[in-house]
Amino acid sequence: MVLFTLPAMAQQSLPEAKRPYRKLAAIAGNHWSGTNMVEAGVAWGHRCTYTNNCNLIANRFIYDYFSLSAEFETGTNPLVAAKAGYHFVLGVPSVGVSTLWYTDGTYSDFVLRPEVGLSAFGIATLSYGYNLQARQSIERVTVNQISLKVILGTRLFK
């Protein structure tokens, strides 16, 4: 009888797992390549992605997010891009992928950009991106890109 009650008692003492929840945050950034682009948009992400214990500070360093934003360069011939992406930050290392649709009013081009970088726990990230262009119809969109991005509202300090 004791053997059957011990597993039942152990199962009842486990805390109920809580689902992580996503929150909106603001994105601001600057990108350097053949041209200087500014980024503005929103992120939808959460902390403690793969654990239910957000009380440990180390678990709060994990941050993943989806993003919707726009990159733009003003001037006599403006260049604009609609951007959607997913990024994963594990404290300092950051990886992600973005899809962009560039247009300068005359030509347009689809770009897939894998990114790798260093982050300050998802709040600020310096990254390198490699633009894989579908047609290479816009010369100002170069292959190599350096980005500095800040996300306000990541809830690192709850």
ChimeraX attribute file (.defattr): number of C-alpha atoms within 10 A of each C-alpha:
attribute: neighborCount
match mode: 1-to-1
recipient: residues
	/A:1	5
	/A:2	6
	/A:3	7
	/A:4	8
	/A:5	9
	/A:6	10
	/A:7	10
	/A:8	10
	/A:9	10
	/A:10	9
	/A:11	9
	/A:12	9
	/A:13	8
	/A:14	8
	/A:15	7
	/A:16	8
	/A:17	9
	/A:18	9
	/A:19	11
	/A:20	16
	/A:21	11
	/A:22	16
	/A:23	14
	/A:24	18
	/A:25	18
	/A:26	17
	/A:27	21
	/A:28	18
	/A:29	18
	/A:30	17
	/A:31	22
	/A:32	15
	/A:33	15
	/A:34	13
	/A:35	14
	/A:36	15
	/A:37	19
	/A:38	18
	/A:39	22
	/A:40	18
	/A:41	18
	/A:42	19
	/A:43	25
	/A:44	18
	/A:45	23
	/A:46	21
	/A:47	24
	/A:48	22
	/A:49	22
	/A:50	11
	/A:51	14
	/A:52	14
	/A:53	15
	/A:54	16
	/A:55	9
	/A:56	10
	/A:57	12
	/A:58	12
	/A:59	18
	/A:60	22
	/A:61	20
	/A:62	23
	/A:63	24
	/A:64	23
	/A:65	23
	/A:66	19
	/A:67	20
	/A:68	18
	/A:69	18
	/A:70	21
	/A:71	22
	/A:72	21
	/A:73	17
	/A:74	11
	/A:75	7
	/A:76	6
	/A:77	10
	/A:78	11
	/A:79	21
	/A:80	21
	/A:81	22
	/A:82	17
	/A:83	20
	/A:84	19
	/A:85	18
	/A:86	18
	/A:87	20
	/A:88	19
	/A:89	24
	/A:90	20
	/A:91	18
	/A:92	15
	/A:93	17
	/A:94	23
	/A:95	19
	/A:96	19
	/A:97	17
	/A:98	19
	/A:99	19
	/A:100	21
	/A:101	17
	/A:102	23
	/A:103	18
	/A:104	16
	/A:105	10
	/A:106	8
	/A:107	11
	/A:108	18
	/A:109	17
	/A:110	19
	/A:111	22
	/A:112	19
	/A:113	20
	/A:114	18
	/A:115	20
	/A:116	19
	/A:117	18
	/A:118	19
	/A:119	21
	/A:120	16
	/A:121	20
	/A:122	28
	/A:123	18
	/A:124	18
	/A:125	22
	/A:126	20
	/A:127	20
	/A:128	20
	/A:129	22
	/A:130	17
	/A:131	20
	/A:132	17
	/A:133	19
	/A:134	11
	/A:135	10
	/A:136	16
	/A:137	15
	/A:138	16
	/A:139	9
	/A:140	13
	/A:141	19
	/A:142	16
	/A:143	16
	/A:144	14
	/A:145	19
	/A:146	15
	/A:147	20
	/A:148	19
	/A:149	20
	/A:150	20
	/A:151	19
	/A:152	16
	/A:153	17
	/A:154	24
	/A:155	16
	/A:156	16
	/A:157	7
	/A:158	7
